[in-house]
């Protein structure tokens, strides 16, 4: 059976018609067959990485395509070489990008759902408003919210986005709103264009309905945070002796499929599954996988207030806890219910919830940062420009001046220095930059143009422009940079 599976997944013909070269370069190799205590067998098969064609959909097909038609065959584990993972790629934003967008770095995030279908726009706007004023972090559409008429979709999403914007203006804290998009062809892309035109940062997609690789392509094309909904996934994970292990489906495959957030049913609630080993999903989404960014686990499925301690035990601070219908039904006051759920989180993470303001913002305290020698400032530390080489850079440092120290701003002011032969990442974003020369001389590259930047020179970098700063001289080149506080993750050029 193991040998038949290896051939089925690679050449799908009888052995007599396969040449020696194809045997060497294409046919899968059975490495080991081990009988288990229950009488089943664990089979390890190795496939040539090039057979995945550097595409997640073909990887899915290679790992479990035709053999899914075999009885009693279950995909338990998928080990991906780093080189293949790097070529396929992972999420655009990942856990860190979402945390940076929301300004939440050391606690789980609380999410809820706009539902049920059939309610009015006023109802959905009120749910959004109350959830945000109550301290909620992530708001998504129900996967059943799907208007046939494009204009109805545009009106609902625009109205909900407006409610989110007004509520976040009152609290001073961002909330990530993820509308659901489905459909096909130009109509689907028109809906994504609406989301992007509204300045929303993300989208909810159903990869097992629309297609694993297709959802990744859409999220990348529109530069959106991608939350993956598990609709239809139970057909893979539920059979005990068939299908695909939850850690592979909700973890490895969705991470390589570009999902920044993976929703799945955990223990307890309306949809519960003890055969889903949540810590294995967690590890598959977060453990090293080439240079793929970690994704955020999002346990869901009728989770209630009483299950919060268990969820915190399983996930610690690295999760989005999706509480939908249970939160809406918790009490007549959604703001109060949201605060109660956040308070349950705060018992495990004390002091890590930002204060919620339901009226006018309190007057902020003034801040004066005294300068020191060599472009240093009191109470502001010089740090590495970036913590990894995912986007290559060299000989660069940064100092966060305003925006990351509790100041009430919609921007961040940073100071960067490039030593001799130093350079920043060659990248692009949806947001704009303003660069101000501070010391020395450097080059600013914007798309195919290069500009000399000296002290007190000011440059504007338009959105979506590929840009990089370089220091080709012997002296230090220093510059200030102004960016949006809530911004998209840089994309490598």
DOBADO-178652 format. One record per residue (C-alpha): x, y, z. Coordinates in Angstrom, 2 decimals. Layout:
N
[rec [X, Y, Z]] ...
END
This chain:
493
[rec [0.00, 0.00, 0.00]] [rec [2.82, 2.41, 0.86]] [rec [4.52, 1.78, -2.46]] [rec [1.21, 2.20, -4.30]] [rec [0.66, 5.55, -2.58]] [rec [4.14, 6.80, -3.53]] [rec [3.56, 5.95, -7.18]] [rec [-0.04, 7.20, -7.18]] [rec [0.97, 10.62, -5.92]] [rec [3.80, 11.11, -8.40]] [rec [3.41, 9.25, -11.72]] [rec [0.07, 7.40, -11.51]] [rec [1.06, 4.74, -14.04]] [rec [2.20, 1.12, -13.87]] [rec [5.90, 0.65, -13.18]] [rec [6.65, -0.95, -16.55]] [rec [6.15, 2.33, -18.44]] [rec [8.38, 4.46, -16.17]] [rec [11.93, 5.15, -17.34]] [rec [14.92, 4.89, -14.96]] [rec [15.33, 8.68, -15.01]] [rec [11.73, 9.28, -14.01]] [rec [12.08, 6.69, -11.25]] [rec [15.04, 8.62, -9.86]] [rec [13.69, 12.14, -10.29]] [rec [9.94, 11.83, -9.84]] [rec [8.68, 8.69, -8.11]] [rec [8.15, 8.99, -4.35]] [rec [10.29, 6.89, -2.04]] [rec [8.92, 4.86, 0.88]] [rec [11.32, 5.52, 3.78]] [rec [9.71, 3.56, 6.59]] [rec [6.61, 1.57, 7.53]] [rec [5.94, 1.09, 11.24]] [rec [3.11, -0.93, 12.70]] [rec [1.23, 0.87, 15.49]] [rec [-0.28, -0.63, 18.63]] [rec [-3.82, -0.38, 17.21]] [rec [-2.89, -2.40, 14.12]] [rec [-2.61, 0.61, 11.79]] [rec [0.66, 1.52, 10.08]] [rec [2.62, 4.78, 10.04]] [rec [4.05, 5.26, 6.56]] [rec [6.79, 7.80, 5.78]] [rec [7.13, 8.77, 2.13]] [rec [9.63, 11.22, 0.66]] [rec [8.80, 13.30, -2.41]] [rec [11.17, 15.42, -4.48]] [rec [10.58, 19.06, -3.52]] [rec [10.40, 20.20, -7.14]] [rec [7.16, 18.22, -7.55]] [rec [5.40, 20.88, -5.43]] [rec [6.17, 23.42, -8.20]] [rec [6.74, 26.08, -5.50]] [rec [2.97, 26.45, -5.13]] [rec [0.86, 25.63, -2.09]] [rec [-2.00, 24.14, -4.10]] [rec [0.32, 21.70, -5.86]] [rec [1.93, 20.87, -2.50]] [rec [-1.55, 20.05, -1.19]] [rec [-2.19, 17.88, -4.24]] [rec [1.19, 16.14, -3.92]] [rec [0.68, 15.35, -0.24]] [rec [-2.94, 14.15, -0.36]] [rec [-4.41, 14.31, -3.85]] [rec [-5.31, 10.92, -5.26]] [rec [-4.60, 9.02, -2.04]] [rec [-7.50, 10.89, -0.44]] [rec [-9.61, 8.49, -2.52]] [rec [-7.98, 5.48, -0.87]] [rec [-9.85, 4.10, 2.16]] [rec [-8.35, 4.53, 5.63]] [rec [-5.46, 6.80, 4.57]] [rec [-4.85, 9.84, 6.78]] [rec [-2.21, 12.55, 6.34]] [rec [-0.70, 12.94, 9.81]] [rec [2.37, 15.09, 9.23]] [rec [3.94, 17.20, 6.52]] [rec [7.64, 18.05, 6.79]] [rec [8.64, 20.90, 4.49]] [rec [12.28, 21.67, 3.63]] [rec [13.23, 25.27, 4.38]] [rec [14.12, 25.93, 0.74]] [rec [10.66, 24.84, -0.42]] [rec [8.95, 26.83, 2.35]] [rec [10.94, 29.90, 1.32]] [rec [9.96, 29.48, -2.33]] [rec [6.27, 29.00, -1.54]] [rec [6.26, 31.77, 1.05]] [rec [3.94, 32.34, 3.97]] [rec [1.81, 35.15, 5.40]] [rec [2.35, 38.76, 4.35]] [rec [1.82, 40.24, 7.81]] [rec [1.90, 37.36, 10.26]] [rec [1.39, 37.54, 13.99]] [rec [3.89, 40.38, 14.49]] [rec [2.37, 42.53, 11.75]] [rec [-1.11, 42.21, 13.22]] [rec [0.16, 43.01, 16.70]] [rec [1.97, 46.07, 15.39]] [rec [-1.16, 47.26, 13.61]] [rec [-3.25, 46.91, 16.78]] [rec [-0.54, 47.99, 19.21]] [rec [-1.08, 44.79, 21.26]] [rec [2.15, 42.98, 22.01]] [rec [1.75, 40.86, 25.13]] [rec [-1.77, 39.52, 25.49]] [rec [-4.31, 37.51, 23.50]] [rec [-6.73, 39.47, 21.35]] [rec [-10.51, 39.29, 21.63]] [rec [-12.56, 38.94, 18.44]] [rec [-16.25, 38.71, 17.63]] [rec [-18.51, 38.23, 14.62]] [rec [-21.07, 40.38, 12.82]] [rec [-24.08, 38.06, 12.56]] [rec [-26.69, 36.75, 11.91]] [rec [-27.43, 37.21, 8.24]] [rec [-30.77, 38.95, 7.71]] [rec [-30.23, 41.69, 10.29]] [rec [-30.17, 45.35, 9.26]] [rec [-27.16, 47.54, 8.66]] [rec [-28.13, 49.53, 11.76]] [rec [-27.91, 46.33, 13.81]] [rec [-24.45, 45.46, 12.50]] [rec [-23.21, 49.00, 13.06]] [rec [-24.44, 48.90, 16.65]] [rec [-22.71, 45.56, 17.28]] [rec [-19.47, 46.95, 15.88]] [rec [-19.75, 50.12, 17.95]] [rec [-20.55, 48.36, 21.24]] [rec [-17.83, 45.74, 20.77]] [rec [-15.16, 48.37, 20.12]] [rec [-16.30, 50.66, 22.94]] [rec [-16.24, 47.62, 25.21]] [rec [-12.59, 46.99, 24.40]] [rec [-12.74, 44.49, 21.51]] [rec [-9.78, 44.05, 19.19]] [rec [-10.82, 42.17, 16.02]] [rec [-14.20, 42.22, 14.26]] [rec [-15.04, 39.89, 11.38]] [rec [-18.04, 39.23, 9.20]] [rec [-19.84, 35.93, 9.55]] [rec [-18.99, 33.68, 6.61]] [rec [-22.72, 33.61, 5.77]] [rec [-22.77, 37.36, 5.13]] [rec [-22.70, 37.26, 1.34]] [rec [-24.84, 39.62, -0.72]] [rec [-25.70, 38.61, -4.26]] [rec [-25.93, 42.25, -5.29]] [rec [-22.62, 44.14, -5.38]] [rec [-24.17, 47.44, -4.34]] [rec [-25.73, 45.84, -1.26]] [rec [-22.29, 44.49, -0.32]] [rec [-20.68, 47.88, -0.82]] [rec [-23.29, 49.66, 1.30]] [rec [-23.07, 47.18, 4.17]] [rec [-19.27, 47.06, 4.33]] [rec [-19.03, 50.85, 3.95]] [rec [-21.54, 51.33, 6.76]] [rec [-19.77, 48.88, 9.06]] [rec [-16.38, 50.43, 8.28]] [rec [-17.80, 53.85, 9.15]] [rec [-19.08, 52.55, 12.50]] [rec [-15.67, 51.02, 13.22]] [rec [-13.89, 54.28, 12.36]] [rec [-16.17, 56.36, 14.60]] [rec [-15.85, 53.96, 17.52]] [rec [-12.06, 53.72, 17.28]] [rec [-11.89, 57.51, 17.14]] [rec [-13.68, 57.57, 20.51]] [rec [-11.46, 54.94, 22.13]] [rec [-8.17, 55.96, 20.59]] [rec [-7.46, 52.26, 19.96]] [rec [-7.57, 50.54, 16.55]] [rec [-9.83, 47.59, 15.79]] [rec [-9.19, 45.26, 12.86]] [rec [-12.35, 44.81, 10.75]] [rec [-12.34, 41.88, 8.30]] [rec [-15.28, 41.74, 5.86]] [rec [-16.13, 38.42, 4.25]] [rec [-15.65, 38.16, 0.48]] [rec [-16.75, 35.33, -1.75]] [rec [-17.79, 34.91, -5.38]] [rec [-15.80, 34.60, -8.56]] [rec [-14.02, 36.58, -11.25]] [rec [-14.32, 40.32, -11.58]] [rec [-17.17, 40.58, -9.08]] [rec [-15.02, 39.11, -6.32]] [rec [-12.17, 41.48, -7.13]] [rec [-14.54, 44.47, -7.18]] [rec [-15.49, 43.61, -3.61]] [rec [-11.85, 43.45, -2.58]] [rec [-11.31, 46.84, -4.20]] [rec [-14.10, 48.23, -1.99]] [rec [-12.33, 46.91, 1.10]] [rec [-9.06, 48.46, 0.03]] [rec [-10.64, 51.80, -0.94]] [rec [-12.16, 52.07, 2.55]] [rec [-8.71, 51.82, 4.11]] [rec [-9.53, 48.50, 5.77]] [rec [-6.56, 46.28, 6.47]] [rec [-7.90, 42.78, 5.99]] [rec [-10.40, 40.28, 4.67]] [rec [-12.08, 37.01, 5.68]] [rec [-11.78, 34.26, 3.04]] [rec [-12.84, 30.59, 2.99]] [rec [-9.85, 28.76, 1.45]] [rec [-11.45, 25.31, 1.37]] [rec [-14.36, 26.82, -0.60]] [rec [-12.52, 29.24, -2.89]] [rec [-9.22, 27.38, -3.16]] [rec [-6.07, 27.41, -1.02]] [rec [-3.74, 28.99, -3.57]] [rec [-6.40, 31.35, -4.94]] [rec [-6.99, 32.93, -1.52]] [rec [-3.26, 33.45, -1.09]] [rec [-3.09, 35.13, -4.48]] [rec [-6.00, 37.47, -3.65]] [rec [-4.56, 38.52, -0.29]] [rec [-1.18, 39.22, -1.88]] [rec [-2.61, 41.09, -4.87]] [rec [-4.66, 43.41, -2.64]] [rec [-2.08, 43.55, 0.18]] [rec [-4.63, 42.55, 2.81]] [rec [-4.36, 40.71, 6.11]] [rec [-5.98, 37.35, 5.46]] [rec [-8.11, 35.52, 8.04]] [rec [-8.87, 31.95, 6.93]] [rec [-12.29, 30.53, 7.82]] [rec [-12.58, 26.72, 8.27]] [rec [-15.83, 26.20, 6.30]] [rec [-15.72, 22.69, 4.71]] [rec [-12.53, 21.82, 6.62]] [rec [-14.39, 19.29, 8.75]] [rec [-14.63, 17.00, 5.72]] [rec [-10.84, 16.63, 5.99]] [rec [-10.27, 16.64, 9.76]] [rec [-13.28, 14.89, 11.25]] [rec [-12.82, 11.28, 10.05]] [rec [-10.68, 9.55, 12.69]] [rec [-8.99, 7.13, 10.26]] [rec [-9.12, 9.19, 7.09]] [rec [-8.55, 12.81, 6.07]] [rec [-5.87, 15.18, 7.29]] [rec [-4.56, 15.93, 10.77]] [rec [-5.74, 19.30, 12.05]] [rec [-2.18, 20.51, 12.64]] [rec [-1.40, 19.98, 8.94]] [rec [-4.64, 21.48, 7.62]] [rec [-5.13, 24.44, 10.00]] [rec [-1.41, 24.87, 10.60]] [rec [1.18, 23.99, 7.97]] [rec [-1.00, 24.23, 4.86]] [rec [-2.78, 27.46, 5.82]] [rec [0.49, 29.09, 6.87]] [rec [2.05, 28.23, 3.51]] [rec [-1.29, 29.28, 2.02]] [rec [-0.63, 32.82, 3.24]] [rec [-3.15, 32.96, 6.10]] [rec [-2.19, 35.53, 8.73]] [rec [-4.92, 34.18, 11.02]] [rec [-6.19, 30.58, 11.07]] [rec [-9.65, 29.94, 12.56]] [rec [-10.34, 26.41, 13.81]] [rec [-12.63, 24.65, 16.29]] [rec [-10.88, 23.92, 19.56]] [rec [-12.06, 22.20, 22.72]] [rec [-15.44, 23.08, 24.21]] [rec [-18.26, 25.21, 22.89]] [rec [-20.85, 24.63, 20.20]] [rec [-18.32, 23.08, 17.82]] [rec [-15.79, 21.05, 19.74]] [rec [-13.31, 18.41, 18.74]] [rec [-11.10, 16.45, 21.11]] [rec [-9.24, 14.86, 18.20]] [rec [-8.01, 18.34, 17.24]] [rec [-4.81, 18.75, 19.22]] [rec [-4.70, 22.49, 19.62]] [rec [-1.10, 22.73, 20.79]] [rec [0.00, 20.93, 17.60]] [rec [-1.87, 23.53, 15.50]] [rec [-0.30, 26.27, 17.57]] [rec [3.20, 24.89, 16.92]] [rec [2.54, 24.38, 13.20]] [rec [1.54, 28.05, 12.94]] [rec [4.47, 29.39, 14.98]] [rec [7.47, 27.05, 14.81]] [rec [10.33, 27.77, 12.37]] [rec [9.34, 27.10, 8.76]] [rec [11.99, 28.52, 6.47]] [rec [11.59, 32.29, 6.52]] [rec [7.77, 32.12, 6.68]] [rec [6.26, 34.44, 9.24]] [rec [4.26, 32.86, 12.10]] [rec [0.46, 32.98, 11.80]] [rec [-1.97, 33.60, 14.64]] [rec [-4.16, 30.73, 15.90]] [rec [-7.81, 31.65, 16.32]] [rec [-9.83, 29.06, 18.28]] [rec [-13.56, 29.45, 17.69]] [rec [-16.87, 27.59, 17.55]] [rec [-19.22, 28.66, 20.34]] [rec [-16.58, 29.46, 22.95]] [rec [-18.02, 30.92, 26.16]] [rec [-16.78, 32.98, 29.10]] [rec [-16.20, 29.85, 31.15]] [rec [-13.79, 28.49, 28.54]] [rec [-11.49, 31.54, 28.63]] [rec [-9.17, 30.08, 31.34]] [rec [-8.77, 26.83, 29.36]] [rec [-8.04, 28.76, 26.17]] [rec [-5.45, 30.88, 27.96]] [rec [-3.84, 27.71, 29.32]] [rec [-3.55, 26.34, 25.78]] [rec [-2.44, 29.45, 23.91]] [rec [-0.98, 31.86, 26.43]] [rec [-0.78, 35.33, 24.94]] [rec [-0.32, 34.19, 21.33]] [rec [-3.85, 33.87, 19.95]] [rec [-7.00, 35.62, 18.83]] [rec [-9.91, 34.30, 20.91]] [rec [-12.97, 34.34, 18.66]] [rec [-16.17, 34.66, 20.70]] [rec [-19.15, 35.12, 18.38]] [rec [-22.68, 34.11, 19.27]] [rec [-21.79, 33.48, 22.91]] [rec [-20.69, 37.09, 23.32]] [rec [-23.78, 38.45, 21.56]] [rec [-26.00, 36.31, 23.81]] [rec [-24.04, 36.90, 27.03]] [rec [-26.22, 39.79, 28.15]] [rec [-28.32, 42.71, 26.94]] [rec [-25.37, 45.14, 27.06]] [rec [-22.72, 44.15, 24.53]] [rec [-20.28, 46.77, 25.80]] [rec [-20.50, 45.33, 29.30]] [rec [-20.24, 41.76, 28.00]] [rec [-17.11, 42.63, 26.02]] [rec [-15.54, 44.22, 29.10]] [rec [-16.35, 41.07, 31.09]] [rec [-14.59, 38.88, 28.54]] [rec [-11.59, 41.20, 28.44]] [rec [-11.53, 41.19, 32.25]] [rec [-11.29, 37.39, 32.16]] [rec [-8.24, 37.77, 29.93]] [rec [-6.81, 40.43, 32.24]] [rec [-6.86, 38.05, 35.20]] [rec [-4.08, 36.13, 33.45]] [rec [-2.39, 39.17, 31.89]] [rec [-2.81, 41.95, 34.47]] [rec [-2.08, 45.48, 33.40]] [rec [-1.90, 44.57, 29.73]] [rec [-5.25, 45.93, 28.57]] [rec [-5.29, 49.50, 27.39]] [rec [-7.92, 51.75, 29.02]] [rec [-11.10, 52.11, 26.99]] [rec [-12.40, 55.64, 26.52]] [rec [-16.08, 55.96, 25.61]] [rec [-16.12, 59.71, 25.37]] [rec [-13.65, 62.44, 24.55]] [rec [-9.98, 61.55, 24.79]] [rec [-8.39, 62.77, 28.02]] [rec [-5.83, 65.50, 27.67]] [rec [-2.44, 63.95, 27.01]] [rec [0.62, 64.88, 29.03]] [rec [3.22, 66.89, 27.13]] [rec [6.50, 65.19, 26.28]] [rec [9.85, 66.90, 25.83]] [rec [12.74, 64.65, 24.87]] [rec [16.08, 66.28, 25.61]] [rec [18.77, 65.75, 22.98]] [rec [22.27, 64.59, 23.79]] [rec [25.58, 64.22, 21.99]] [rec [25.72, 62.46, 18.65]] [rec [22.00, 62.48, 17.89]] [rec [20.85, 60.74, 21.06]] [rec [17.85, 61.53, 23.24]] [rec [16.95, 61.03, 26.87]] [rec [14.66, 58.04, 27.55]] [rec [14.94, 56.86, 23.95]] [rec [17.15, 53.88, 23.13]] [rec [18.96, 53.19, 19.87]] [rec [18.08, 49.68, 18.63]] [rec [18.72, 47.46, 15.64]] [rec [17.06, 48.67, 12.45]] [rec [15.28, 45.31, 12.11]] [rec [15.55, 42.12, 14.12]] [rec [15.99, 39.76, 11.17]] [rec [17.20, 39.64, 7.58]] [rec [13.88, 38.69, 5.98]] [rec [14.20, 42.06, 4.22]] [rec [17.97, 42.49, 3.69]] [rec [19.67, 45.54, 5.23]] [rec [23.07, 46.46, 6.69]] [rec [24.79, 48.80, 9.16]] [rec [21.59, 50.54, 10.24]] [rec [20.03, 51.56, 13.57]] [rec [16.74, 53.16, 14.60]] [rec [15.48, 55.26, 17.52]] [rec [11.73, 55.42, 18.19]] [rec [11.08, 59.03, 19.20]] [rec [7.32, 59.69, 19.21]] [rec [4.38, 57.33, 18.70]] [rec [5.44, 54.16, 20.53]] [rec [5.64, 55.66, 24.02]] [rec [1.92, 56.18, 24.84]] [rec [1.66, 59.48, 22.92]] [rec [-1.75, 60.07, 21.32]] [rec [-0.70, 60.34, 17.69]] [rec [-1.72, 58.98, 14.31]] [rec [1.92, 58.99, 13.23]] [rec [5.31, 57.77, 14.40]] [rec [8.54, 59.75, 14.30]] [rec [11.72, 57.72, 14.10]] [rec [15.41, 58.55, 13.67]] [rec [17.66, 56.27, 11.61]] [rec [21.41, 56.15, 11.10]] [rec [23.33, 54.40, 8.34]] [rec [27.01, 53.79, 8.84]] [rec [29.40, 53.69, 5.86]] [rec [28.07, 51.22, 3.25]] [rec [24.84, 50.92, 5.20]] [rec [21.41, 50.62, 3.61]] [rec [17.78, 50.10, 4.54]] [rec [15.50, 47.41, 3.12]] [rec [14.38, 47.77, -0.48]] [rec [10.61, 47.68, 0.13]] [rec [7.21, 49.21, -0.55]] [rec [4.03, 49.91, 1.44]] [rec [0.54, 51.28, 1.05]] [rec [1.37, 54.11, 3.47]] [rec [3.49, 57.19, 2.79]] [rec [6.80, 58.35, 4.26]] [rec [8.32, 61.74, 4.89]] [rec [12.13, 61.69, 5.14]] [rec [14.10, 64.61, 6.63]] [rec [17.89, 64.69, 6.39]] [rec [19.58, 65.17, 9.79]] [rec [23.31, 64.58, 9.38]] [rec [25.68, 63.60, 6.59]] [rec [24.66, 62.76, 3.05]] [rec [22.88, 59.76, 1.60]] [rec [20.96, 58.52, -1.40]] [rec [17.19, 58.06, -1.48]] [rec [16.00, 55.67, -4.19]] [rec [12.32, 55.91, -5.14]] [rec [11.32, 53.47, -7.89]] [rec [13.82, 54.17, -10.70]] [rec [14.89, 57.64, -9.48]] [rec [17.79, 58.46, -7.14]] [rec [17.96, 61.63, -5.03]] [rec [20.81, 63.10, -3.00]] [rec [19.61, 63.80, 0.55]] [rec [21.52, 66.25, 2.75]] [rec [20.90, 67.89, 6.11]] [rec [17.44, 69.56, 6.33]] [rec [16.36, 68.22, 2.91]] [rec [12.79, 66.88, 2.98]] [rec [11.46, 64.07, 0.77]] [rec [8.00, 62.60, 0.27]] [rec [7.73, 58.88, -0.62]] [rec [4.34, 58.13, -2.26]] [rec [2.35, 54.98, -1.40]] [rec [3.28, 51.75, -3.22]] [rec [6.65, 53.22, -4.24]] [rec [9.69, 50.98, -4.02]] [rec [12.23, 52.84, -1.89]] [rec [15.58, 52.46, -0.14]] [rec [18.12, 54.72, 1.58]] [rec [21.86, 54.12, 1.20]] [rec [25.07, 55.60, 2.56]] [rec [27.97, 55.28, 0.13]] [rec [30.23, 57.76, 1.98]] [rec [32.59, 57.50, 4.93]] [rec [30.53, 59.62, 7.36]] [rec [27.35, 58.66, 9.20]] [rec [24.12, 59.44, 7.35]] [rec [21.22, 60.21, 9.72]] [rec [17.59, 61.01, 8.88]] [rec [14.17, 61.37, 10.47]] [rec [11.23, 59.39, 9.13]] [rec [7.50, 60.06, 9.63]] [rec [5.02, 57.24, 8.95]] [rec [1.44, 56.31, 9.82]] [rec [1.08, 54.79, 13.26]] [rec [-1.26, 52.08, 11.97]] [rec [0.32, 50.88, 8.76]] [rec [0.77, 47.88, 6.54]] [rec [3.73, 45.54, 6.68]] [rec [6.67, 46.24, 4.29]] [rec [6.83, 44.13, 1.14]] [rec [10.20, 43.17, -0.35]] [rec [10.92, 44.49, -3.83]] 
END
